[in-house]
């Protein structure tokens, strides 16, 4: 499959667009269009399926402000013309200390656009026992 540009460039632009909208509470509802109707999200171990259910989840998150900072982005083309994206970075919600996170997007290519078909999100919180 020929990509209309470098798949890495497409991934970078997609992630920038996604976080710009996600990080603005007023614009987060506009992310509906980036999810495939049958998309599946694993959010901190919770499985959520379908565009409507995913939007309910991400628009009901309790923080007022959030900022994602991407540390590293890796992308690979899939055999079906999509793009698999792995992001690691830091996020800060409200006045909490910044936390490390990992996120994976599996973009589905259909027609002339990409949509999220699968997504994983996980905070990298380590419970270190006190001795």
SULJO-V510339 format. One record per residue. N is the residue number from 1. RES is the residue in one small letter. PSI is psi in whole degrees, -180 to 180 (999 if undefined). Layout:
n={N N}
res={RES RES}
psi={PSI PSI}
This chain:
n={1 2 3 4 5 6 7 8 9 10 11 12 13 14 15 16 17 18 19 20 21 22 23 24 25 26 27 28 29 30 31 32 33 34 35 36 37 38 39 40 41 42 43 44 45 46 47 48 49 50 51 52 53 54 55 56 57 58 59 60 61 62 63 64 65 66 67 68 69 70 71 72 73 74 75 76 77 78 79 80 81 82 83 84 85 86 87 88 89 90 91 92 93 94 95 96 97 98 99 100 101 102 103 104 105 106 107 108 109 110 111 112 113 114 115 116 117 118 119 120 121 122 123 124 125 126 127 128 129 130 131}
res={x x x x x x x x x x x x x x x x x x x x x x x x x x x x x x x x x x x x x x x x x x x x x x x x x x x x x x x x x x x x x x x x x x x x x x x x x x x x x x x x x x x x x x x x x x x x x x x x x x x x x x x x x x x x x x x x x x x x x x x x x x x x x x x x x x x}
psi={129 130 143 8 177 132 -30 -43 -43 -45 -46 -44 -39 -49 -42 -47 -48 -51 -32 -41 -42 -40 -9 107 -38 -26 -11 -35 -21 -3 -10 -42 -16 -8 133 149 -34 20 152 136 132 111 108 41 -10 125 130 130 141 143 -48 -45 -38 -43 -38 -43 -54 -24 -10 4 140 -12 153 -36 150 148 122 135 116 124 -44 140 126 142 145 143 148 164 -12 9 2 -169 133 126 131 126 136 147 -162 146 149 123 130 -130 12 160 152 142 146 148 161 143 140 131 132 104 133 132 125 123 -111 22 167 147 156 122 -35 146 141 138 133 129 146 74 125 124 102 120 140 128 999}
